[in-house]
Structures are given as C-alpha cells and as structure tokens.
C-alpha cells in the first residue's frame, strides 16, 4: 500500500468512530491478580491454576475462547475475560453512559469469581504489581502473541518483561465528537497523565520489595520500549490529529505481522513496510501493537492508573469522565496544556510523579477534584469523594498499605484483597 493511502486508511477508521455527544459512553477494563495464601501468583497451568479457574467460571453463561487446546478467555454479550502474559485476569465491560450500569456488572462478576476462589483458598488482589512473586518465577501464558512480544522485548527496555508479567491496571475508554474534539481530548489526556500516575499509584511492592518512591508502573512503562510506550513524540508540539496518530503507528516497529489471519514475527520492521490492506482486522491488529499512556482505537484509551479495589477504581473513571465529558473542564485543561511544549511537559511530568514542588502539586490535585466534584452526577460524585478521603488520609493509595506494613504484608494489603 502507498504510504499516503495507509495514513488515509487510519484517518478514515478514526473518523468513522466519531459519535454524537449525547451518545458518549465510558468503557472500562479491570485487571486483577490471582494469588495464593502466601501472596505468590497462581500460575496458568498448575493444578487449580488460572486455566482451571476459567473452566470453573465458564459453567455460567460464557462462551469459551481457546488458542489451540488452551482456554485463554471467556466472553458474553456484556463482558469478556482475557489473560495478560503473566496470568493477570482482565475483565472488560461494554461501554455505558452511566457508570452505575458498569458497576452492577463488575460487582456481579466479582461475587461470581470470589465464590470459586474462596473454595480454592486463593485471593483476588487489586494492585499495580505482583506483591510477592518475581517475574522470573512466572511462566509466560501459552499464547503466540505473547511469545513473539516476549522475544522482541528482550532487546528493548530493561522492564519490558516486568510490564508483561507483573503489572495490573484499570483503564477507561472515552468517545469523541470529531477531529477537533479528538485533538483536545488526546492532548488533555496526556496533560493529565502525570496526575493520574501520581493519584492512582497503588504499587507498594516491586519484585517482592517495598516500593515507596514514585509510580513503579510509570517507571516500568518508561523502560519498556520508547518507540511504543510512554509519551508519543510531537503530542505537545502541534495539533495532534488523526493523521498524526496514523504516522506514529506506521513508523513504529510492528513486532508481529498479520499474514492471512495468522501471527508472524516481524521484529523491528516498521508497520508501513508491512501494511498491505485497509481491512478492519489489519488496522485493529496494528493499533493493538503500541502501548502509549494515551492510545487510540475506536475510542481514546486512558491507561495510566494502577489497579485499585472498588470503589476507588470507579473514582478514577468518575473523576476523568467529569473532565473529558464536560466542555468547560475539557477546554480549561486544553488551554493549560498549551503552555507546554514537549520538553517542558516531560519536566512537568517528572516533577509531578516524583512529588516535587509539593505546593504546586497540591494546587493541581485540589483543582482537579474541585472541577470534577462540581459537575459529576450524584452517584459518580460519591466515588470521587471516597477516593478524595483516601487521598487526604494517606496520600497515594499505596501508602495505605505501606503505613500498615508493620502488621505484615498480608494484613497491610487486606484492603486490596476482594475475598
């Protein structure tokens, strides 16, 4: 395919995803860790492992998803369960305008899986990184995509394999009206990323040891693969629209190509050298091979928050929904973001994540809460208030755990264990 046609194919794909403001919804994805009594990770293939958990869970109204003979996921009309490379369990829920609908499905699933885990003396944990197991002790999930990614990441950042096998997050997806709305939301998403990493830092342990410093997940992503993670080059130097994101995708090494529906290792060959058609399947695949802090698919994906227990995971969504889906708030943060070029923003991000300039950081968080509280719907306001209370008492969520570490790791983490 000609390069300009490739760019146009992505631009058309993004334009076709536009929707009217009154139809905007929020999609959510929740990652969880399945742990044993000693807080080590439950492995995929072991007796009473992750695969057998899926088999037990599938006795409900689920459709099974296999790769070869391995059960790797479940799906129904409103939800899907997938597995990350280290066996982390992700629940994705279809988008709703009202977070209360998402909540009903989420909590129903939690009750469903808790009953099975309790019978196995296993735990459902919600935090940003494995609390006890080292990634060297975690086998890779038997999935070809992950095998090929693991191979490629051997030659990139030092924490790429930690990203694959150790981390867990909560993510939200938002809609856009048109390209101008997309440009604003994409840039504001990046502008707020440091605050999201800071406020929703729930990683008290890294490779079994206490991690009291700045966001571990941000450090991991910053040392994963600079060509496909972190901050996209040029986001703060121009109006970054559909074609700019397309060029970012096309000039990124593919890792994996899609050849007649099959995955093939392509290493550092750039996507523009491999893309031969504009089928939705092809575009979807290549869009899934990059992992920046803010990602575009048929929506804008916000990826910076650590996994958090209910209701704090919903506070993340409620807080940002009140910014992105309120025009005054969106415009305010867009104007704030225009004060930074790329280099200045990187300096700003570093200071926020590392808790420097505390007076300015306090002002930023106060403003964020104030703006969100002013416009949030009543039920969503309650989530924000719950999280704000946690933050005022402990600071970043991980300090609720670390402040109680003298009681032992298991007891300190009890608020992040959903059983």
Secondary structure, DSSP 8 states (H G I E B T S, - for coil): --HHHHHHHHHHHHHHT---GGG--EEEEEEEEEE-TTS-B--SSSTT-HHHHHHHHTTTT-EEEEETTEEEEEE-SSEEEEE-TTS-EEEEEEEESSHHHHHHHHHHHHHHHHHHHHHHT-EEE-SSB-SS--GGGS---S-HHHHHHHHHHTTS-TTHHHHHHHB-EEEEEE--SSHHHHHHHHHHHHHHHHHHHHHT----EETTEE--SS-HHHHHHHTT-TTTEES-TTTTTS---HHHHHHHHHTSEEEEEEETTEEEEEEEEEGGGT-----HHHHHHHHTT-EESEEESSSEEEEEEE---TTHHHHHHHHHHHHHTSHHHHHHHHHHHTT--HHHHHHHHHHHHTT-SHHHHHHHHHHHHHHHHHHS-HHHHHHHHHHHHHHHHHSSTHHHHHTTGGG-HHHHTGGGB--
